[in-house]
Amino acid sequence: MLLKGAKEANGLVVGILPGDTLDRANKYIDIPINTGLSFDYRSLILVHSSDALIMVGGGNGTLGELSAAYLNLKPVVILEPSGGWAKRVRTMAFEEEYLDERKSIKLDYAQTVKEALDIALSRIEKDRDTSAKLLADGCQGNKCDAEQ
């Protein structure tokens, strides 16, 4: 469990929860945030509140978060050995690195947690200024609204 590992490493664990009650929070969450929203809308809050995403395993909800991150130019690192969609994305991705032919933001792949963290941290710094400017200009990847 990811939250357990973060807690055991002395991390501060924030849980962005669906609904209005704490019943979805587990004992590893230090700061539970109820959104009053369903899982799909809660996932958008998660994506927009993140500097980068590391995809671990995952089902349909995780796949939706990957798509939302890609559309919002958030760096994504896929931990392939974790199973679920994470082990299948590369085989379905456009040129193994993008979710579509627009090539909005390159997907990165990692084989270990340490590698995923290292890649994510380096991408945050590298992509932060570029992504913020592109989004402010109404762009995705290197194409702006006027050009699309």
Salt bridges, closest charged atoms under 4 A:
GLU8 OE2 - LYS4 NZ 3.91
ASP30 OD1 - LYS7 NZ 2.27
ASP51 OD2 - ARG128 NH2 3.47
GLU65 OE2 - ARG42 NH2 3.15
GLU80 OE2 - ARG90 NE 2.93
GLU95 OE1 - LYS103 NZ 3.12
GLU96 OE1 - ARG90 NH1 3.96
GLU97 OE2 - LYS106 NZ 3.95
ASP100 OD2 - ARG102 NH2 2.57
ASP108 OD1 - LYS106 NZ 3.07
ASP108 OD2 - ARG123 NH1 2.23
ASP118 OD2 - LYS114 NZ 2.83
GLU125 OE2 - ARG128 NH1 3.37
ASP127 OD2 - ARG123 NH2 2.54
ASP137 OD2 - LYS133 NZ 2.69
